[in-house]
Amino acid sequence: MTTVTSPLSLRRATDLGVGARLSLHPHCDDYVDVITSALAAADASRVDVRTDDVSTFVRGSEADVVRYVYDVLAAAAETRWHVVAHVLLSRGCPGEVSCTLPDDALLDSVAAPNLARVGVPASAHWALYPLDDTGGDHLGHIMAAIATAGSAATTRSEHFVTRLDGDLADVLTAVAAGWLEAARHVRHVVTHVTVSMHSPSAGAR
């Protein structure tokens, strides 16, 4: 009998609830090929990936999950079609059924990964949700996260979201940095971002 042991990063990610949901929406006739090719081009050796008819689930360490999302979006952007992606990142809720962490679970500080610029301008609407805020200062954590994100990409307040502009790598770095900044203080943090690349209306705002 063979025992399969998951890498430590995946076991930790399962215990602490680190993962993502990714949906890719290319605006072109051959969208199926764009989606499947982008998913195939991404390095999935360090993450657990499962795709269904709605989205792609990714589980792994914080850095590996963000890198996988980056790889998928960068590959899709190479087609030069207008591509929109919806990405949800969660940290601190292990449960599909239960969302309880052990009392001694420590969510240590994790730095955002270094992502190489790909020369693809991206715009995004980003929102952050500190969900287990025992201190009660959720807005303070959100503002600190936005300040952290601003060191990687251009930020601007919009209705219900923060707008991010920059190279695709800078935008995703800003999202990850803000998410992980909040996670230094709050056990369960979810963030959602809609990313647009090669939009025909880019700049018309």
N, C-alpha and C positions, 0 to 999 in steps of 0.2 A: 504494500500500500504506500503510495507516494503522498507526502504531506506538502502542500503548497503554502509557503509563507509569504505574505505580502511584505513589500519594502517597509522599513520603519516609517518613512514619510506618509505612506498610505494608512498604516495602522494608526498613527498619531492623528492624521486628518479625519479618520473615521471616528476616533474617540472624541475629538474636539469639534467635529462638524465643520470642517473646512471644505468648501467646494463651490461650484458655479453651475449656473444654467445659461446656455448660450443658444440664441436663435439667430440665424443668418438669413437675410432677405435681399438677394440680388435682383435688381430691376432690369431683367433681360429675359429673352425667350428661353435660353438654355440654362435657366436658374438651377435646375437639378444638377447639372454637371458642375456648375460653379460651386455649389454647396458641397457636393461629395468630393470634389477635387481639393477644395480648401481643407476639409476635415482630414483627408488622406495625407495632405502635405505637412500637417502639424506633427511634431514629435510627441507621441503618446507613450513613450517608454517609461515615463516617471509618474503617470497619472492613470486613474481609472476612468474610462470614457464609455458612456452608453448613450446611443442616439435613438430617439423614437420619432414619431410623426409630428411632434410639437417642438422639441428642443433637444439639445445635447447636454447631458449631465457630465460634469468633470469633478473628480475628487483627487486630492493630493495635497502636498504642502502649499502654503500660500504662494510662494514664488513659482512653483511648478504649474499651478493652476493658471496664474496670470500669464506665464510664458506660453502655455498652450493656447489660451484665448488670443494672445498676440499673434502667434503663428497662423492660426486660422484666419484672422482678420487680414493679416498681411498678405496671405496667399490669395484671398478673395479680392483684395485691392489690386493685385497684379493684372486682373482682367480688364481694368479701367472702366468697368461698368459702375453705375451708381449702386453702392451696397450699403445697406443698413443692418446693424447688428444690435440685438438686445442682450445685455449681459447682466446677470444677477450674481453677486458674490456674497457668500455667507460664512461667518466664522463664530463658533461658540454654541451651535445648536446641532447635536449629533443626530437628532431624531426625525425619521420619517413619521414616527408615531409619538415618541416622547421627545421633549426638548429640555431634558434635565441633565446638567453636568454634575459630577461629583463635587462635593464641597471643597475638596483639596485640589481640584483641577486648576492649574495655573496657566493662564493664557499669556505666555511670555511675549516680549516685544519682538517683532519680526520686521525687517526692513523690506521695502519694495524692491523687486528685482531690477537689474540693469537691462534695459531693452534698447537695442540698437535702432537708431533712426532709419526709416525706410524711404524717406522722401515723399510720403503720402500725406497730404494735409487731411486732417480729420476734425470734425466738429461733433460735440456731444452735449446731451442734456443729462446731468448727473444728480442723483439724490442719495442721501445717506440716512440710515435708520438705526440709531442705537436702541436696541430692544430690551436689554437687561441692565438698565441704568439705575443701580442701587443708590447712587449719589443724588439723582434727581436733576442733574445739570445737563440734560440731553442737548439743549441748544448750545451750551458752551462747548461740548464735545464736537458738535457739528461745525461750529465756527472755527475751532482749532484744526479740524480736518480740512476745511476749505482753505485755510491759510497754508497748510502743508501742501495741498494740491497746487496752490498758486506758485510754488517754487519750480514746478515741472511744466505747467501749461498756463496759457492765458485764461483767466477766470472772469466771469461776469454773472451777477445775480439776474435770474429770470423768475417768472412765476412758478413757484413750487420746485424749482431746480436751480442748479448752478451750471452755466454754460462753460464748456471747455473748448479751447481751440489750440491747434498745434499739430506737429507731426503725430502720426498714429502712436508712435512709441511714447511721446510726451503725454498724450491724452490718457493712455492706459496707465502710465506711470503715475500720473496725477490721481487717477481713480484708486489705484492700489495704495498709494501713499496715504491718501485721506482715509481710506478704509482701515488700514493698519494703524494709523494714528489714533483713531477712535477706539480700536481694539486694545490699545494700551490701558484704557480706563474702563471699558465696558465689556462684559463677558460675551454678549451676543450682539454682533453688528452685521447688518445686511446693507448692501449698497446696490443700486441699480443704475445702469447707464445705457442710453441709446446713442450709438455711434453712427455717424454718416460720413461716407467717403465718396468722392467724385460726384457730389450732388450737382445737378444742373442749376440749382438755385443758390449755390454757395456764393457768398458775398452780397447777395441781394437781401440785405437786412439793415 
